[in-house]
Amino acid sequence: MIDKVADSFPWDIPQKKPARELSQAMTRLYDNYLTPRPEDNPLFTSFKYTRLKGFDYSNNDGTVSRRDPSKIISVNGLYYMWYTKRDTPVPPQGPEGCNNTAPSTDWDLADIWYATSEDGFTWDEQGIAVGRPEKPNWGWRSVCTPDILVWEGKYYLYYQAFVEPSMVKGDNCPVTVSVADSPDGPWTPHNQLVVPNGEPGSWDQYSVHGPYLLLYQDKIHFYYKAAFGDRPDYLVGLGLATAEHPLGPFEKHPLNPIMNSGHETTFFPFKEGIAAFAIRNGNESNSIQFSPDGVNFSLAATTSMMPVGAKPYNPEAFTNTKYGHGIQWGICHFSDKKDPTTKHSYLGRFDCNLMLNDTSKDMKETDVVHAPSAFFAQRLSPKQAKARRTKALE
């Protein structure tokens, strides 16, 4: 008599791959993810969001915007973060309507500001950290999208430096850096490009965006993004350059791009390797990935409602740790894109459970219920609705 139960896949999902023939789907469950159950996966999480206190946005009229925060650091009992702030007489006017006082995009005519907090929820804006320099220095048009590196007692603030209005010819803005002995500054500009655009014809020939710095395997890892291909059919890939010193020279990795999906850069040490968010754009968007060497990334988990422009609080980013323990919270941004007359962004806090030593199931929900308004907000445009009504009558 055939024991059908013995031949069947077990009711209680085994933690290790069973020694039997498996479908492709069940094979992926064991080969592509850290654990077969997402609730047991240290790189799976759901996300929670909190509005920050302490920031004013001019009644959301589009003239004040804060976006693209840096990683958060802790110094003398205070959290610090840096971010892009635009405070202009009018909201973005597009590349056709911009001038010396009217921005083309949400990050045009911006400066880098910073804020401090005792708890990560209520923030005190301290002022400009790095402002736009005099023309023709790098960043005279706009400085934005900062990230912080703490290295040998000094602070290095990397950021994109525009010398033309964003989107007039593209989004050409290589990365430069300023240096300080204190997180409160003063900041001394390096006035040189750190990682230049790629050679003509290469995937990053037009952009090196979103600098993200980690100290890993005794080297400074500079992760970045680039949009390659013509809009709107373009991809955003992530690349890597490494150096022995914060001011370079940085050498781009020969396997670039090292990730095929994502729109912003979010990385953190995890176990012996590096974990990363693939937040938007591409076949692997809405995923959390892992690389044992900081270069070759594979899917570790998929999730929903990932934070945009996410930068975590992660002290291990600067310690050259041999074994990373993960992250619990950080800052991201939200953008008002529905009404072009008031377009702006604002900062928010995200919380997650991506810690190796947290065995609770807190923030490990896979069945996250969203309000119906979240779905109906993704409605057809008038043009799309008209086309579908016409088609139904044919």
N, C-alpha and C positions, 0 to 999 in steps of 0.2 A: 504493500500500500504506500502511495506517495504522500510524504508529509508536506502538504502545501504550505503550512505555516512556516516550516523550516526554510522553504524556498522563497518566501515572501520577504519584502523589505520590512524591517522591524517596526512595530508601532511606536516604540520609544526611540526617537532618532539617535543613532550612535554618534558619539563625538568624533570617532575615527571612521574613515571610509571602510565600509564592509568589504570583505573579501568575496565579492560576487559581481556579476556583470551589472552595470548601471546604465541608465539612460544618460544622454548628454546633459540634461538638466540636473540630475542628481550628481553627476560627476563634477559639474561646475560648483555645486554646493560645497564640495570638499576641496577642490583644487583651486578655486578662485577666491575663496573667502577664508578668514582666519578661523571661523567656527561655523558649523552648519546652522546654528540658531543665531539670529541677529541679537537676541537678548543676551547671549553669552559673548558676543563679539566686542572686544575692547575698542574697536574702531567703527562701531555703529553707534549712532546717537540720533535722537530727535532734538530739536532746538527750541528754546524758549527765548522770548524777547521782552525787553523792558525799555520804555522811553527814558532817556536821560534827563535829569534835572540840571538846571544851571545855564542853559543856552537859550538865547533869544533869536527868533527867525523873522523879525519884522512882520509879524502877523501873516507869515507864509505868503508874502506878496512876490516872492521870487528874487528879491534883491540881495538876500543874505543866504548863503549856502555853506554847509560844512559836510565834507565827505572824505573818503579815502584815508582813514586813520592809520597810524603806525602801530606796530606792536606796543603793548603797554609795559612799562618798566616800573619798578618800585625803588625809590631812593629816599632814605631818611623818613620812612613811615608814610610817604605819599606815592600814589600812582601818578605817572606821567604819560601823556600821549600827545602826539603831534598829528596835524591833519591839514587838509586843504580848506581854506576859507576864502570865499568870494563875498565881498561887500561892495556892490556896484549900484549906480543910480537906477539901473533898469535890469530886468531879467535877461537871460541869453537871447540874442537877436538873430542867431544863425550866422554863417560865414558871409552872407550877403549884406547883413545889416550891422555888422560890428564896426567899431572904431576905437579910438583911444580910451573911451569911457564906457562903451557898450560892449559887453562880452559876446563872443561867438558861441561858446559852449558853457556848460556849468562850471568848468574848471579853468576857463580863460580869465585873465586879469585877476588871478588869485595870488595869495601869499600863504605861507606856512605858519600857522598859529599853534599854540600849545595850551594844554589845560592840566590841572592837577585834581586829585580826588583822594579822600580818605577811605572811601568804601567802594568805588567803582560804579556807583549809581548817581551820585551828585557831584558835579564837576565845577571847578572855578577856572574860568578862562583867564589866562595870564597875559596874553598879548601875542605879538608877532615874534616868532623865533627866527625865521628867515624870510625877509621881504624881497621883492623884486629889485635887482641891482640896476645900475644905470646902463643904458644902451651903449655899446653893443654886447655887454657881458651876457653869458649864458643865463637865461631866465628873465631877461628884461621884460618880456611880455607877460610871463606867468611862471610861477613855481608851484608845484603841486605833487600829490601822491607821495608823501614822505614815508621813509622807514628808518628805524634806529638800529645802530650797532654799538654795543658797549665793548670796548677792547682796550685792555691794558690801562685802565683808569681814565680813558677819554671816551667822548661821545661823538659818534659819526652819524650825521643826518643826511641820508641819500634822498634825492628827489628828482623829478622830471623838470627840465628847464626849457621853456618855450622861448623861441626868438621870432615867432610869427603867430598870428591868431590861430587857434586850434581849428582844424577842418577847412581852412581856406585853401590849402594845398594838400591837406591830409592831417596827420597827427604826429608830425615829426618833432620829437623832443627827447634827445638823449639824456642820460642821467649824469648829474654831478653830485657833489657832496660838500657839506660844511662841517667844521670840527669845533668842539668846545671841551673845556675842562669840567663843566658843570651842566646838568640838564637844563638849567636856567640860562645858559649862555654866558657870555656873548659867543656868537657863532662866527667863525672865520671861514669864508668861502675858499674852496680849493681852486675855483675858477678854471677847472679843466674837466673834460669829460672822463667819466670813470669807465663806462662800457659803451663804446660807440655802436651805431647801427651797423648791420652787416654789409658785406660787399654787394654791389649791384647784382640782382638776380637771386640772392639768397633769401631764405624765409623771413629773416628779420631786417631786410634792407631798409625798411621805412620806419621801424619803431623798436625801441627797447623801453618798455613801460613797466610800471609797478614794481620797483625794486624791493626785494625782500632778502634780508641778511641773516645768516646763521653761521655760527662757528661749529664746524663738523669735520671730523677726521683731520684735525690739525690745520685745516684750511678755512678761509672765509668763503662761504658759499653765497653767491649772489644769484638768486632766482629772479626771473623776469618773464614778461609776456610779450608776445608780438602777434599782431593780426596779419595773416598772410592770405593772399588772394584778393580778388576784386569784390567790393561790396555790391549787392548784399550777400553774395555767395562766398563768404570768406570764413576762415577758421581762425581761432585764437589758440595758439600753442604756447607752451611754457618752456623756457630755456634756462641754462645754467652757465655761469662763469665763475671761476675760482681764482683766488689770489693768496699770497702769503701775508699781505699787508692791506689794511683798509683802503689805501689810496692806489692800490694796484702795483704792477700791472695785472689786470684780470684776463684770464684766458678762457675763451668760450669752449664748452665741451664739444668734442667731435660728434657726439650722438644727438646734438640738438636738432629739433625740439625734443625734450625728454618727456613731455606730456602732450597728448593730442587733443585735450579738451580743457575747458576752464576759461574764465575771463579775468579773474583777479588772481593774486598770488597769496596763498596761505599755506605755510609749511611749519612743521614742528618736529623736534627729535622724538622718536618713538622706538622703544626697545633699542636694537643696535643700529636702526636705520632712521629714515625720515618718512613722516606721513604728510599727506597733502590733500587739500580740498580741490575738487574740480567743480566749480560752482555753477558756471553757465557756459553755453556754447559747446557744441561737439557731441559726438556719439556717447561719450562717457560723462556728460554733465550730470549734476546731482549725485556725485559719488565721492567717497573718501578713499584715497589710494595709499599704498605703502611701497616703499623701496628699501631693500636691505643695504643699499649702497649710496642712496641719495641721487641716483641717476635713473635706474630702471624701475619704473613704477607699474604696479598692477592693482586692479580693483580689490579693495578690501571690504567695502560696504556701499550700498546705495541708500539714499534717504531723500527727504523732501524739505522744502522751505529752508534751504541752506542760506546762511548769512552772506550778504553781498559786500565785497570789499572787506572781508573779515580779517582782523588782526588780533591774535590772542594775547593774554597775559601768560608769558612762558619764560621764566627765569633760566631754564636750561638752554635757551637759544644762544647764550653767550658763554657757556661753561665748557664747551668742547666735551660734553658728557659722552660717555661710552654706552649709556643705557638711558634712553628718555622715558619719562613716565606719563607724558600726555598733557592735555589741557582741559580746563573747566569753564572758562569764560573769556570774553574779549569784547571788542567794539567793532561795529560794522556801520554801513550807511543804508539809508532808504532814499529813493528818488521819486519826486513828484513829476511824472512824465505825461500825465493825462491832459493837463492844461498847459500849452506852450507859453502862455502869457505869464505864468507864475512858476516856471520850471526851476526847481532847486532841490537840494538834498539835505538830509539831516542825519545826525549820528544816533545810534541806538546800541544797546548792550545785548549780546547774545550769551546764553548759558548752554552748556552741553555736558555730556558725560563721556569723555574720551580719556579717562584715566585708567592706567593699568591696575592700580591698587584699590579701585572702587568696585566692589563686588555687588553693589546694590543694583536694582533694576531701574533706578531713578533715571528718567529721560532716556529710556530704552524702548519707548513705545513704537511699534510698527504700524498700528492702526490709529494714526493721528486724525482726529475729526476736525474739519474746517467748517466754518460758518458758510451757509449758502452764498452769502454776499461775496466771499472770496472766489467762488466759481463764476458767479454772474458778472463780476468785475472783468472777467475775460470774455467780454461779449463781442459779437460781430461788429465790425465797423459799418457805418451806413452803406459804404460801397459794397462790402461783402454781403450784407443783408439783401441789398437790391439785386445783386447777381444771383443769389440763391432763390429769391422769389421769382425772378425771371425764368430761371432754369426749371422750376417746378411747374410753370405754366406751359412749357414747350411740349 
